[in-house]
Structures are given as structure tokens and as C-alpha cells.
Amino acid sequence: MVKNLQVFSNDPGINKYLVHSLISGLKKEFKLNISSLFISFIKSEYLREINKSYLKHDYNTDVITFDYSKGRKFIDGEILISIDEARLNAKKFKVTYGLELTRLVIHGMLHLLKFDDKDAIRKKIMKKEENKLINKFNFTLLASK
């Protein structure tokens, strides 16, 4: 278990132990310290409200990251993931729901590591790193679905 990591889920099928395992692997991969990290798997409506209130975006999204860190090596933040958008993405990209959840956790962590996807070049770099990590850790956050 990773100290200072809390996982909340509206989906009882999400394996919190595997979330801890994934974060532990990323922690080792990037030689990180985690001051505080909250990962929440929530309904789309709730994430849309957060998107609207805090980011002034009135649309659904799959992941939002709030970074409170002062540097790259000490993680302090929140990753909010829409379980509804994850299911839609899984169907769209023909992957399992569990693999899509894994991708979204990795994506959120990369944002906390100061990766950015605001333009095509940075998005390509981030996607390449995301794919590398998905292949390296090679598991999903659900046993099935």
C-alpha cells in the first residue's frame, strides 16, 4: 500500500489494491514521493459540475487533475475520473473498461508529473509515455468487465 494515497470509488468493481499497486509502480518508475494523492472514480454528472465550476468548461470529460505540488518529485494532488466516460471510451476504443481506467489513472499521474496535452506535439509526447507505461505495467484495475 502506498502511504498518503486515498482511493474513492462509486464503482465497487474497481480494485483499490490494484490502484495502489499501479501508483506504487509509477512512484518507483519516476522516483517520486507522494505527499498526498486522492484518486476518485465518480459519476459523469459530478465530474461535469467540477469541470464547470473550477475550470469553466461546460462539457463531460474523462479525467480532471488538480495539481497542488510545488515540484515534480513531490506529488500533492487529486485525480478525478469519470466511470461513465471510461465506459464510453472503452467501447469507442475497443478496450476493456478496466484497461481504460488504468489508462486514465496513468494519464492523471502524468499531468501531476507536469506532462501536458494542450497542443498536438505535447499531446503526442504524453500519449507515447502513457502507452509505454500501460504496456510496462500490463494490468487492469478490474478483474473483468
ZAKOL-797023 format. One record per atom (N, C-alpha, C, O): atom name; residue in one letter; x, y, z. Coordinates in Angstrom, 1 decimal. Example, Ala and Ser with C-alpha at 12.3 -4.5 7.8 and 13.67 -1.06 7.14 Angstrom:
BEGIN
N, a, 13.2, -5.7, 7.8
CA, a, 12.3, -4.5, 7.8
C, a, 13.2, -3.3, 7.8
O, a, 14.2, -3.3, 8.5
N, s, 12.8, -2.2, 7.1
CA, s, 13.7, -1.1, 7.1
C, s, 12.9, 0.0, 7.9
O, s, 13.4, 1.1, 8.0
//
This chain:
BEGIN
N, m, 0.8, -1.2, 0.0
CA, m, 0.0, 0.0, 0.0
C, m, 0.9, 1.2, 0.0
O, m, 1.9, 1.3, 0.7
N, v, 0.4, 2.2, -0.7
CA, v, 1.1, 3.5, -0.8
C, v, 0.7, 4.4, 0.3
O, v, -0.5, 4.7, 0.4
N, k, 1.6, 4.9, 1.1
CA, k, 1.2, 5.9, 2.1
C, k, 0.7, 7.2, 1.4
O, k, 1.2, 7.5, 0.3
N, n, -0.2, 7.8, 2.1
CA, n, -0.7, 9.1, 1.6
C, n, -1.5, 9.0, 0.3
O, n, -1.7, 10.0, -0.4
N, l, -2.0, 7.8, 0.0
CA, l, -2.9, 7.7, -1.2
C, l, -4.2, 7.2, -0.7
O, l, -4.4, 6.3, 0.1
N, q, -5.3, 7.9, -1.1
CA, q, -6.6, 7.5, -0.8
C, q, -7.4, 7.4, -2.1
O, q, -7.3, 8.2, -3.0
N, v, -8.2, 6.3, -2.2
CA, v, -8.9, 5.9, -3.4
C, v, -10.4, 5.9, -3.0
O, v, -10.8, 5.2, -2.0
N, f, -11.2, 6.6, -3.7
CA, f, -12.7, 6.6, -3.6
C, f, -13.3, 6.1, -4.9
O, f, -12.8, 6.5, -5.9
N, s, -14.3, 5.3, -4.8
CA, s, -15.0, 4.8, -6.0
C, s, -16.5, 4.6, -5.8
O, s, -17.0, 4.1, -4.9
N, n, -17.2, 5.1, -6.9
CA, n, -18.6, 4.9, -7.0
C, n, -18.9, 3.5, -7.6
O, n, -20.0, 3.1, -7.7
N, d, -17.8, 2.9, -8.1
CA, d, -17.9, 1.6, -8.8
C, d, -17.3, 0.5, -7.9
O, d, -16.1, 0.5, -7.7
N, p, -18.1, -0.3, -7.2
CA, p, -17.5, -1.3, -6.3
C, p, -16.6, -2.4, -7.0
O, p, -15.9, -3.1, -6.3
N, g, -16.7, -2.4, -8.3
CA, g, -15.8, -3.4, -9.1
C, g, -14.4, -2.9, -9.2
O, g, -13.5, -3.8, -9.6
N, i, -14.1, -1.7, -8.9
CA, i, -12.7, -1.2, -9.1
C, i, -11.9, -1.7, -7.9
O, i, -12.3, -1.6, -6.7
N, n, -10.8, -2.3, -8.2
CA, n, -9.9, -3.0, -7.3
C, n, -9.0, -1.9, -6.7
O, n, -8.0, -1.5, -7.4
N, k, -9.2, -1.5, -5.5
CA, k, -8.4, -0.4, -4.9
C, k, -7.0, -0.9, -4.6
O, k, -6.0, -0.1, -4.7
N, y, -6.8, -2.2, -4.3
CA, y, -5.5, -2.7, -4.2
C, y, -4.6, -2.5, -5.5
O, y, -3.5, -2.2, -5.4
N, l, -5.3, -2.8, -6.6
CA, l, -4.6, -2.6, -7.9
C, l, -4.3, -1.2, -8.2
O, l, -3.3, -0.9, -8.8
N, v, -5.1, -0.3, -7.7
CA, v, -4.9, 1.2, -7.9
C, v, -3.6, 1.5, -7.1
O, v, -2.7, 2.2, -7.6
N, h, -3.5, 1.0, -5.9
CA, h, -2.3, 1.2, -5.0
C, h, -1.1, 0.6, -5.7
O, h, 0.0, 1.2, -5.7
N, s, -1.2, -0.6, -6.3
CA, s, -0.1, -1.3, -7.0
C, s, 0.4, -0.4, -8.2
O, s, 1.6, -0.3, -8.4
N, l, -0.6, 0.1, -8.9
CA, l, -0.2, 0.9, -10.1
C, l, 0.5, 2.2, -9.6
O, l, 1.5, 2.5, -10.2
N, i, 0.0, 2.9, -8.6
CA, i, 0.6, 4.1, -8.2
C, i, 2.0, 3.8, -7.6
O, i, 2.9, 4.5, -7.8
N, s, 2.1, 2.6, -6.9
CA, s, 3.4, 2.2, -6.4
C, s, 4.4, 2.0, -7.5
O, s, 5.6, 2.4, -7.4
N, g, 4.0, 1.4, -8.6
CA, g, 4.9, 1.2, -9.8
C, g, 5.3, 2.5, -10.4
O, g, 6.4, 2.7, -10.8
N, l, 4.3, 3.4, -10.5
CA, l, 4.6, 4.8, -11.1
C, l, 5.6, 5.5, -10.1
O, l, 6.4, 6.3, -10.6
N, k, 5.3, 5.4, -8.8
CA, k, 6.2, 6.0, -7.8
C, k, 7.7, 5.6, -8.0
O, k, 8.6, 6.4, -8.0
N, k, 7.9, 4.3, -8.2
CA, k, 9.2, 3.7, -8.4
C, k, 9.8, 4.2, -9.8
O, k, 10.9, 4.6, -9.9
N, e, 8.9, 4.1, -10.8
CA, e, 9.3, 4.4, -12.2
C, e, 9.9, 5.9, -12.2
O, e, 10.9, 6.1, -12.9
N, f, 9.2, 6.8, -11.6
CA, f, 9.6, 8.2, -11.6
C, f, 10.3, 8.7, -10.4
O, f, 10.6, 9.9, -10.3
N, k, 10.7, 7.8, -9.5
CA, k, 11.4, 8.1, -8.2
C, k, 10.6, 9.3, -7.5
O, k, 11.2, 10.3, -7.2
N, l, 9.4, 9.1, -7.2
CA, l, 8.5, 10.1, -6.6
C, l, 8.3, 9.9, -5.1
O, l, 8.5, 8.8, -4.6
N, n, 8.0, 11.0, -4.5
CA, n, 7.5, 11.0, -3.1
C, n, 6.0, 11.5, -3.2
O, n, 5.8, 12.4, -4.0
N, i, 5.1, 10.9, -2.5
CA, i, 3.7, 11.3, -2.5
C, i, 3.4, 11.9, -1.2
O, i, 3.3, 11.3, -0.2
N, s, 3.2, 13.2, -1.2
CA, s, 2.8, 14.0, 0.0
C, s, 1.3, 13.7, 0.3
O, s, 1.0, 13.3, 1.4
N, s, 0.5, 13.8, -0.8
CA, s, -0.9, 13.5, -0.7
C, s, -1.5, 13.3, -2.1
O, s, -1.2, 14.0, -3.0
N, l, -2.2, 12.2, -2.2
CA, l, -2.8, 11.9, -3.5
C, l, -4.2, 11.3, -3.3
O, l, -4.3, 10.3, -2.6
N, f, -5.2, 11.9, -3.9
CA, f, -6.6, 11.3, -3.8
C, f, -7.0, 11.0, -5.2
O, f, -6.8, 11.8, -6.2
N, i, -7.5, 9.8, -5.4
CA, i, -8.0, 9.3, -6.7
C, i, -9.4, 8.9, -6.5
O, i, -9.7, 8.1, -5.7
N, s, -10.3, 9.6, -7.3
CA, s, -11.7, 9.4, -7.1
C, s, -12.3, 8.9, -8.5
O, s, -12.1, 9.6, -9.5
N, f, -13.0, 7.8, -8.4
CA, f, -13.8, 7.3, -9.6
C, f, -15.2, 7.7, -9.4
O, f, -15.9, 7.1, -8.5
N, i, -15.7, 8.6, -10.1
CA, i, -17.0, 9.2, -9.9
C, i, -17.9, 9.2, -11.1
O, i, -17.5, 9.0, -12.2
N, k, -19.2, 9.6, -10.9
CA, k, -20.2, 9.6, -11.9
C, k, -19.9, 10.9, -12.8
O, k, -19.3, 11.9, -12.3
N, s, -20.3, 10.8, -14.1
CA, s, -20.0, 11.8, -15.0
C, s, -20.7, 13.1, -14.7
O, s, -20.1, 14.2, -14.9
N, e, -21.9, 13.1, -14.1
CA, e, -22.6, 14.3, -13.8
C, e, -21.8, 15.1, -12.7
O, e, -21.7, 16.4, -12.8
N, y, -21.2, 14.4, -11.8
CA, y, -20.4, 15.1, -10.7
C, y, -19.1, 15.7, -11.3
O, y, -18.8, 16.8, -11.0
N, l, -18.5, 15.0, -12.2
CA, l, -17.2, 15.5, -12.8
C, l, -17.5, 16.7, -13.7
O, l, -16.7, 17.6, -13.8
N, r, -18.7, 16.6, -14.4
CA, r, -19.0, 17.8, -15.2
C, r, -19.2, 19.0, -14.4
O, r, -18.8, 20.1, -14.8
N, e, -19.9, 18.9, -13.2
CA, e, -20.1, 20.0, -12.4
C, e, -18.7, 20.6, -11.9
O, e, -18.5, 21.8, -11.8
N, i, -17.8, 19.7, -11.6
CA, i, -16.5, 20.2, -11.2
C, i, -15.8, 20.9, -12.3
O, i, -15.2, 21.9, -12.2
N, n, -15.9, 20.3, -13.5
CA, n, -15.3, 20.9, -14.7
C, n, -15.9, 22.3, -15.0
O, n, -15.1, 23.2, -15.3
N, k, -17.2, 22.4, -14.8
CA, k, -17.8, 23.7, -15.0
C, k, -17.4, 24.7, -13.9
O, k, -17.1, 25.9, -14.2
N, s, -17.5, 24.3, -12.6
CA, s, -17.2, 25.2, -11.5
C, s, -15.8, 25.7, -11.4
O, s, -15.5, 26.8, -11.2
N, y, -14.8, 24.7, -11.6
CA, y, -13.4, 25.1, -11.4
C, y, -12.7, 25.4, -12.6
O, y, -11.7, 26.2, -12.6
N, l, -13.0, 24.8, -13.7
CA, l, -12.3, 25.0, -15.0
C, l, -13.1, 25.8, -16.0
O, l, -12.5, 26.1, -17.1
N, k, -14.3, 26.1, -15.7
CA, k, -15.2, 26.9, -16.6
C, k, -15.4, 26.2, -17.9
O, k, -15.6, 26.9, -19.0
N, h, -15.4, 24.9, -17.9
CA, h, -15.7, 24.1, -19.1
C, h, -17.1, 23.4, -18.9
O, h, -17.2, 22.6, -18.0
N, d, -18.1, 23.7, -19.7
CA, d, -19.4, 23.0, -19.6
C, d, -19.5, 21.9, -20.5
O, d, -20.3, 21.9, -21.4
N, y, -18.8, 20.8, -20.2
CA, y, -18.9, 19.6, -21.0
C, y, -18.3, 18.4, -20.2
O, y, -17.6, 18.6, -19.2
N, n, -18.7, 17.2, -20.6
CA, n, -18.2, 16.0, -19.9
C, n, -16.7, 15.8, -20.3
O, n, -16.2, 16.2, -21.4
N, t, -16.0, 15.2, -19.4
CA, t, -14.6, 14.8, -19.6
C, t, -14.3, 13.5, -18.9
O, t, -15.1, 13.1, -18.0
N, d, -13.3, 12.9, -19.2
CA, d, -13.0, 11.6, -18.6
C, d, -12.1, 11.7, -17.4
O, d, -12.2, 10.9, -16.5
N, v, -11.2, 12.7, -17.3
CA, v, -10.3, 12.9, -16.2
C, v, -10.0, 14.3, -16.0
O, v, -9.8, 15.1, -16.9
N, i, -10.0, 14.7, -14.7
CA, i, -9.5, 16.1, -14.3
C, i, -8.5, 15.9, -13.2
O, i, -8.6, 15.1, -12.3
N, t, -7.4, 16.6, -13.3
CA, t, -6.3, 16.5, -12.3
C, t, -6.1, 17.9, -11.7
O, t, -6.0, 18.9, -12.4
N, f, -6.1, 17.9, -10.4
CA, f, -5.7, 19.1, -9.7
C, f, -4.3, 18.9, -9.0
O, f, -4.1, 18.0, -8.2
N, d, -3.4, 19.7, -9.4
CA, d, -2.0, 19.6, -9.0
C, d, -1.7, 20.7, -8.0
O, d, -1.8, 21.9, -8.3
N, y, -1.4, 20.3, -6.8
CA, y, -1.1, 21.2, -5.7
C, y, 0.4, 21.1, -5.4
O, y, 0.9, 21.8, -4.4
N, s, 1.1, 20.4, -6.2
CA, s, 2.6, 20.1, -6.0
C, s, 3.4, 21.4, -6.2
O, s, 3.0, 22.2, -7.0
N, k, 4.5, 21.5, -5.5
CA, k, 5.4, 22.6, -5.8
C, k, 6.5, 22.2, -6.7
O, k, 7.1, 23.1, -7.3
N, g, 6.7, 20.9, -6.9
CA, g, 7.8, 20.5, -7.8
C, g, 7.3, 19.2, -8.4
O, g, 6.2, 18.7, -8.3
N, r, 8.3, 18.6, -9.2
CA, r, 7.9, 17.3, -9.9
C, r, 8.1, 16.1, -9.1
O, r, 7.4, 15.1, -9.4
N, k, 8.9, 16.1, -8.1
CA, k, 9.2, 14.9, -7.3
C, k, 8.4, 14.6, -6.1
O, k, 8.3, 13.5, -5.6
N, f, 7.7, 15.7, -5.7
CA, f, 6.8, 15.5, -4.5
C, f, 5.3, 15.7, -5.0
O, f, 4.9, 16.9, -5.2
N, i, 4.6, 14.7, -5.1
CA, i, 3.2, 14.7, -5.6
C, i, 2.3, 15.1, -4.5
O, i, 2.3, 14.5, -3.4
N, d, 1.4, 16.1, -4.8
CA, d, 0.4, 16.5, -4.0
C, d, -0.8, 16.9, -4.9
O, d, -0.7, 17.9, -5.6
N, g, -1.8, 16.1, -5.0
CA, g, -2.9, 16.4, -6.0
C, g, -4.1, 15.4, -5.9
O, g, -4.2, 14.5, -5.0
N, e, -5.0, 15.7, -6.8
CA, e, -6.2, 14.9, -6.9
C, e, -6.4, 14.5, -8.4
O, e, -6.1, 15.2, -9.3
N, i, -6.8, 13.2, -8.6
CA, i, -7.2, 12.7, -9.9
C, i, -8.6, 12.3, -9.8
O, i, -9.0, 11.4, -9.0
N, l, -9.5, 12.9, -10.6
CA, l, -10.9, 12.6, -10.7
C, l, -11.2, 12.0, -12.0
O, l, -10.9, 12.6, -13.0
N, i, -11.8, 10.8, -12.0
CA, i, -12.0, 10.0, -13.2
C, i, -13.5, 9.7, -13.3
O, i, -14.2, 9.2, -12.3
N, s, -14.1, 10.0, -14.5
CA, s, -15.5, 9.6, -14.7
C, s, -15.6, 8.2, -15.1
O, s, -15.1, 7.7, -16.1
N, i, -16.3, 7.4, -14.3
CA, i, -16.5, 6.0, -14.6
C, i, -17.4, 5.8, -15.8
O, i, -17.3, 4.9, -16.6
N, d, -18.3, 6.8, -16.0
CA, d, -19.2, 6.8, -17.2
C, d, -18.5, 7.0, -18.5
O, d, -18.6, 6.3, -19.5
N, e, -17.6, 8.0, -18.5
CA, e, -16.8, 8.3, -19.7
C, e, -15.8, 7.2, -19.9
O, e, -15.5, 6.9, -21.1
N, a, -15.3, 6.6, -18.9
CA, a, -14.4, 5.5, -19.0
C, a, -15.0, 4.3, -19.8
O, a, -14.5, 3.7, -20.6
N, r, -16.3, 4.1, -19.4
CA, r, -17.1, 3.0, -20.1
C, r, -17.3, 3.4, -21.6
O, r, -17.1, 2.5, -22.5
N, l, -17.6, 4.6, -21.9
CA, l, -17.8, 5.1, -23.2
C, l, -16.5, 5.0, -24.0
O, l, -16.5, 4.5, -25.2
N, n, -15.4, 5.4, -23.4
CA, n, -14.1, 5.3, -24.1
C, n, -13.7, 3.9, -24.4
O, n, -13.2, 3.6, -25.4
N, a, -14.0, 3.0, -23.4
CA, a, -13.7, 1.6, -23.6
C, a, -14.4, 1.0, -24.9
O, a, -13.8, 0.3, -25.7
N, k, -15.6, 1.4, -25.0
CA, k, -16.4, 0.9, -26.2
C, k, -15.8, 1.5, -27.4
O, k, -15.6, 0.9, -28.5
N, k, -15.6, 2.9, -27.4
CA, k, -15.1, 3.6, -28.5
C, k, -13.8, 3.1, -29.0
O, k, -13.6, 2.9, -30.2
N, f, -12.9, 2.8, -28.1
CA, f, -11.5, 2.4, -28.5
C, f, -11.3, 0.8, -28.4
O, f, -10.2, 0.3, -28.6
N, k, -12.5, 0.1, -28.2
CA, k, -12.5, -1.4, -28.2
C, k, -11.4, -2.0, -27.3
O, k, -10.6, -2.8, -27.6
N, v, -11.5, -1.4, -26.0
CA, v, -10.6, -2.0, -24.9
C, v, -11.5, -2.3, -23.8
O, v, -12.7, -1.9, -23.8
N, t, -11.0, -3.0, -22.8
CA, t, -11.8, -3.3, -21.6
C, t, -12.0, -2.0, -20.7
O, t, -11.1, -1.1, -20.8
N, y, -13.0, -2.0, -20.0
CA, y, -13.3, -0.9, -19.1
C, y, -12.1, -0.8, -18.1
O, y, -11.7, 0.3, -17.7
N, g, -11.6, -1.9, -17.6
CA, g, -10.5, -1.9, -16.6
C, g, -9.3, -1.3, -17.2
O, g, -8.6, -0.6, -16.5
N, l, -9.0, -1.6, -18.5
CA, l, -7.8, -1.1, -19.1
C, l, -8.0, 0.4, -19.3
O, l, -7.0, 1.2, -19.1
N, e, -9.2, 0.9, -19.6
CA, e, -9.4, 2.3, -19.8
C, e, -9.2, 3.0, -18.5
O, e, -8.7, 4.1, -18.4
N, l, -9.7, 2.4, -17.4
CA, l, -9.5, 3.0, -16.1
C, l, -8.0, 3.2, -15.8
O, l, -7.5, 4.2, -15.2
N, t, -7.2, 2.1, -16.1
CA, t, -5.8, 2.1, -15.9
C, t, -5.2, 3.3, -16.7
O, t, -4.3, 4.0, -16.2
N, r, -5.6, 3.4, -17.9
CA, r, -5.0, 4.5, -18.8
C, r, -5.3, 5.9, -18.2
O, r, -4.5, 6.7, -18.2
N, l, -6.5, 6.0, -17.6
CA, l, -6.9, 7.3, -17.1
C, l, -6.2, 7.6, -15.8
O, l, -5.8, 8.8, -15.6
N, v, -5.9, 6.6, -15.0
CA, v, -5.1, 6.9, -13.8
C, v, -3.6, 7.3, -14.2
O, v, -3.1, 8.2, -13.7
N, i, -3.1, 6.6, -15.2
CA, i, -1.8, 6.9, -15.7
C, i, -1.8, 8.3, -16.3
O, i, -0.9, 9.1, -16.1
N, h, -2.8, 8.7, -17.1
CA, h, -2.9, 10.0, -17.7
C, h, -2.9, 11.1, -16.6
O, h, -2.2, 12.1, -16.7
N, g, -3.7, 10.8, -15.5
CA, g, -3.8, 11.8, -14.4
C, g, -2.4, 11.9, -13.8
O, g, -2.0, 13.1, -13.4
N, m, -1.7, 10.8, -13.5
CA, m, -0.4, 10.9, -12.9
C, m, 0.6, 11.7, -13.8
O, m, 1.4, 12.4, -13.3
N, l, 0.5, 11.5, -15.1
CA, l, 1.4, 12.2, -16.0
C, l, 1.2, 13.7, -15.9
O, l, 2.1, 14.5, -16.0
N, h, -0.1, 14.1, -15.7
CA, h, -0.4, 15.5, -15.5
C, h, 0.3, 16.0, -14.2
O, h, 0.8, 17.1, -14.2
N, l, 0.2, 15.2, -13.2
CA, l, 0.9, 15.6, -11.9
C, l, 2.4, 15.6, -12.1
O, l, 3.1, 16.3, -11.3
N, l, 2.9, 14.9, -13.1
CA, l, 4.4, 15.0, -13.4
C, l, 4.7, 16.1, -14.4
O, l, 5.8, 16.1, -14.9
N, k, 3.8, 16.9, -14.6
CA, k, 3.9, 18.1, -15.5
C, k, 3.9, 17.8, -16.9
O, k, 4.3, 18.7, -17.8
N, f, 3.4, 16.7, -17.3
CA, f, 3.1, 16.4, -18.8
C, f, 1.9, 17.2, -19.1
O, f, 1.0, 17.4, -18.3
N, d, 1.8, 17.6, -20.4
CA, d, 0.8, 18.5, -20.8
C, d, 0.3, 18.0, -22.2
O, d, 1.0, 17.4, -23.0
N, d, -1.0, 18.1, -22.4
CA, d, -1.6, 17.7, -23.7
C, d, -2.4, 18.8, -24.4
O, d, -3.4, 18.6, -25.0
N, k, -1.9, 20.1, -24.2
CA, k, -2.7, 21.2, -24.7
C, k, -2.4, 21.5, -26.2
O, k, -3.2, 22.3, -26.8
N, d, -1.4, 21.0, -26.8
CA, d, -1.2, 21.1, -28.2
C, d, -0.8, 19.8, -28.8
O, d, -0.5, 18.8, -28.1
N, a, -0.8, 19.7, -30.1
CA, a, -0.6, 18.4, -30.8
C, a, 0.7, 17.7, -30.5
O, a, 0.8, 16.5, -30.3
N, i, 1.8, 18.5, -30.4
CA, i, 3.1, 17.9, -30.1
C, i, 3.2, 17.4, -28.7
O, i, 3.7, 16.3, -28.5
N, r, 2.8, 18.2, -27.7
CA, r, 2.8, 17.7, -26.3
C, r, 1.8, 16.6, -26.1
O, r, 2.1, 15.7, -25.3
N, k, 0.7, 16.6, -26.8
CA, k, -0.3, 15.5, -26.7
C, k, 0.3, 14.2, -27.2
O, k, 0.1, 13.1, -26.6
N, k, 1.1, 14.3, -28.3
CA, k, 1.7, 13.1, -28.8
C, k, 2.8, 12.5, -27.9
O, k, 2.9, 11.3, -27.7
N, i, 3.6, 13.4, -27.3
CA, i, 4.6, 13.0, -26.3
C, i, 3.9, 12.3, -25.1
O, i, 4.4, 11.3, -24.6
N, m, 2.9, 13.0, -24.6
CA, m, 2.2, 12.4, -23.4
C, m, 1.5, 11.0, -23.8
O, m, 1.6, 10.1, -23.0
N, k, 0.9, 10.9, -24.9
CA, k, 0.3, 9.7, -25.3
C, k, 1.3, 8.5, -25.5
O, k, 1.1, 7.4, -25.1
N, k, 2.5, 8.9, -26.0
CA, k, 3.6, 7.9, -26.1
C, k, 4.0, 7.4, -24.7
O, k, 4.2, 6.2, -24.6
N, e, 4.2, 8.3, -23.8
CA, e, 4.6, 7.9, -22.4
C, e, 3.4, 7.1, -21.8
O, e, 3.7, 6.1, -21.1
N, e, 2.2, 7.5, -22.0
CA, e, 1.1, 6.8, -21.5
C, e, 1.0, 5.3, -22.0
O, e, 0.9, 4.4, -21.2
N, n, 1.2, 5.2, -23.3
CA, n, 1.2, 3.8, -23.9
C, n, 2.4, 3.0, -23.4
O, n, 2.2, 1.8, -23.1
N, k, 3.6, 3.6, -23.2
CA, k, 4.7, 2.9, -22.7
C, k, 4.4, 2.4, -21.3
O, k, 4.7, 1.2, -20.9
N, l, 3.8, 3.2, -20.4
CA, l, 3.5, 2.8, -19.1
C, l, 2.4, 1.7, -19.0
O, l, 2.5, 0.8, -18.2
N, i, 1.4, 1.9, -19.8
CA, i, 0.3, 0.8, -19.9
C, i, 1.0, -0.5, -20.3
O, i, 0.6, -1.5, -19.6
N, n, 1.8, -0.5, -21.2
CA, n, 2.5, -1.8, -21.6
C, n, 3.4, -2.3, -20.5
O, n, 3.5, -3.5, -20.3
N, k, 4.1, -1.4, -19.9
CA, k, 5.0, -1.8, -18.8
C, k, 4.3, -2.5, -17.6
O, k, 4.7, -3.5, -17.2
N, f, 3.2, -1.9, -17.2
CA, f, 2.6, -2.4, -16.0
C, f, 1.6, -3.5, -16.4
O, f, 1.3, -4.3, -15.5
N, n, 1.0, -3.5, -17.5
CA, n, 0.3, -4.7, -18.1
C, n, -0.7, -5.3, -17.2
O, n, -0.8, -6.5, -17.0
N, f, -1.6, -4.5, -16.6
CA, f, -2.7, -5.0, -15.9
C, f, -3.9, -4.0, -15.9
O, f, -3.7, -2.8, -16.3
N, t, -5.0, -4.4, -15.5
CA, t, -6.2, -3.5, -15.5
C, t, -6.7, -3.4, -14.0
O, t, -6.4, -4.2, -13.2
N, l, -7.5, -2.4, -13.8
CA, l, -7.9, -2.1, -12.4
C, l, -9.2, -2.9, -12.1
O, l, -9.8, -2.7, -11.0
N, l, -9.6, -3.8, -13.0
CA, l, -10.7, -4.7, -12.7
C, l, -10.3, -6.1, -13.2
O, l, -9.5, -6.2, -14.0
N, a, -10.9, -7.1, -12.5
CA, a, -10.6, -8.4, -12.9
C, a, -11.3, -8.7, -14.3
O, a, -10.7, -9.4, -15.1
N, s, -12.5, -8.1, -14.5
CA, s, -13.2, -8.3, -15.8
C, s, -14.1, -7.2, -15.9
O, s, -14.2, -6.3, -15.0
N, k, -14.9, -7.1, -17.0
CA, k, -15.9, -6.2, -17.4
C, k, -15.6, -5.6, -18.7
O, k, -16.3, -4.8, -19.2
//
